[in-house]
Amino acid sequence: MKVAVLIAASGRGQRLGGKIKKQFLLLDGVPILARTLEVFVKHEAVNQIAVIVPEGELEPARKMIESFWTSEKISFVEGGKRRQDSIEQGLRILSRKAEMVCIHDGVRPFVSVELFEAVLEAAARCGGAVPVIPVTDTLKELSADGMINRTIPRERVGRVQTPQIFHRDLIIEAYRKARLLGVEATDDSYLLELFGEAICTVPGDGANIKITDPLDLLFAEVILKRGR
């Protein structure tokens, strides 16, 4: 089974602040994006990695990554204004050999081999699969003016992570329909869900954090010190 991996790394990182985009920040001397690629570069099932970078930053990103990874698997493509546009750019350059498509956040540098393989196995069986973390806080649905409408049972909800993996034809068709219908989504599995496709879940990984703010950077440093 051959897998094409799309790394969504075209975000501006506005919540983190600073002049350097978060995907290019260093963690113990290694850019976050370069750490994110490691599992996929080394995995034998992966035959293509398309790194989707911000507009105008193709060459700087290429040079940065090539100083850590030199692999024929890796290619680079400029993203669009929205994450959804960026993923479509990646889908357009998929290898014909790819049977499955894995979409992963460029700022989740601690994805493990075990998680990738668990999601891949589930996706091969179901058509699409995502990792999910249980919610431990009490959840409230709020009105437009900030009042509580109701309490949502947390046993039936979860926080979705990446990597998300899908059969090639399913994810391409879902994005095609979304474009035609003007549907917007920040989560790839939502598009399959919207168009009636079944999606499996597997247990997520608490260390598989998405770095979006300064507190996440501190957490990432702790994870590194613990040998992840």
N, C-alpha and C positions, 0 to 999 in steps of 0.2 A: 504494500500500500504506500503510495507516494503522496507526500504532503507539501503543499505550498504554504508558506507562512507570510502573512502581511503584518508588518510591524507599524502600528499607528503612532508615528512620532512627529506629526506635523503641527502639534499644538503650540500655542504661544506661551503657556505657562504663566498667565497673568496673576493667578492666585498666589504663586510663590514669590513673585516680585523679582527685582534685580534685572541686570542687563543681559545675563546669560539665560537662555531658555533651559527649562528644568531637565530636558532630556540630555543636554550637553554638560550639565554640572558634574563635578567629580565626586565620586565616593571612594575614599582611600586611593586616590590617584587615578581611578578609572572612570570614564564617563558613564553615567547611568545607562545610556542607550547601548554602549558596548557591553555592559554587564548583562543587559536584557537579552542580547543575541546569543550568549554562550550556549545555552541548552539547545537551541535550534541549529546552530552551526555544527555542533558535535553529533547531533542525532542522525542516525543512518536513514530514518524514514523521511527526513526532510530533503527535498531535492531543489527547493527554491526558497529564497528569503527576499522579499521585496520590502525595503525600508522606505517608508513614506515620510518625507521630511518637509519642513516649511518651504513655502515658495521663496525662491532666491537663495536657498542655502544648500543646494545640491552638492556643489563641489566642496565646500567646507565640511559638510557632513561626511562625504565620501572619504576625504583625507583623514578625518578624525577616526573613522571606523577602521580604515585600512591600516592604521598604525597599531591596531589591536588584533584585527582579524583579516586575513587574506584568504578568501574562499570564493570559488567560482559560483557558489550558491547565491551569493549576495549581489543584489542589484538595488538601485536607488531610483526613486520617482518623486517628483514634487507633488505635494498635496494641494487641496483646494481650500475654499473659505471655511467649509464645515467639515467635521470629522467624516460625515457621510460622503461628501464629495471626494475626500482623500481616499477612503476605502474603495470607492469606485475606480479611482485612478489605479490603485493596486490590482483590482480585479481585471482590468484591461490588459495587464501584462502577465497574466498567469501562464505558466508553462502548460502545454497540452498534456504533459505526463502526469500532472497533479490530479489525483482522485479526490482528495480532501483539501479543504482550505481552512487554515488556522489563522485567526485574527487575534493579535495580542497587543496590549498597550506598551508603548515604548518606554514608559516610566514605571513598569513593574519588573524590577531587575532581579527579583528573587524567585521567579518561577522555577519549580523543580522538575526534574525529569519524570518523577513519579506522577506529578499532577498532569503534566503534558500527556503522558501515556494513558492515564486514567480517562481523561477527556476524549482522547483520540479513540480509545476502545469503545466508549459509550456512543460517540458520534458515528462510528462505523456501523453500529448496531441500530441506532435510532434515526440517523439522518442528520441530527444536530445535537450538540451537547455543550453545557456550560458548567463551570464550578460555582458552587453556592456556599456561602458562609451563613450559619444560623444567626438570627438577630437576638441579642440578649437584652436590649432596652425595651421598655414599654413604648408602643407606637400609638400615636394619636393622629386622627384625621382632623385637619383644621379648616375652618371657614376662611373666606377671603379677608375677614377682619381680624383673624388670629384667634378666634374662639374655638374651643374643642367641640367637634361634631360627635365623634365616637372614638372608642378604643379599638384598635385593630389587633386581632389575635396574632401574636408573634410566631406561633407554631406553624402558621401557614404562609409566612413570608421569609425571604432570605436576601442577602446581599450578593449580587452576582459579580464574579470576577472575570478576568480573562486568564488564560487563553480560551476562546470560544471556537469550536471546530464544527464544520459543516461539510456535507457532501457538496462537491463543486457545483453541480447543476442547481442545487437548491438555493445556495446563497447568491449565485449569479441571477437567478430568476427573481428572487426576492428583491434584490436591488433594482432590477429592471422595472418591476411593478411599482416599487416605491417612487422611482423617478417619474414614471408615467402618471401616477396618482398624486404626486406632490406630497408624499408622506415623509415626515422627518423623524429620525431616530438617533439617539446617542448610543444605543445598544444594538448590536447586530442581531442578536437572537429575537429581539422585539419584532423585527421585520418578518421572520419566519412564523413567529407566533401570530402576528397580525393576519397572515395569509393562510392560516390553518395548518401549518406544519407542526408535527410533534417534536418536542425538544426534551432530551434527557438532562438530568442533573447528576453531578458527582460532588462529593464533599470538597469544599475549597480548602485553602491553606491560609492560616492566619498570618504567616510570614510573607505571603504573596501580596504585599501592599502596593498600592498605587501612590506614587509620590506627587502630591499636589500642593502641599503647604509646608512651612518651616518645621512644624512638629513631625511631619512624615520623614523629613531628613534626619531628625534626631533618632527616630525609631529605626531608620535604615542603618544608621551607624551602630546601634545596639545589635541589630541582626548580624551585621558584618563581624562584630566582635565575638559573637557566639558561633562564628564559623560557617555561616550560610554562604 
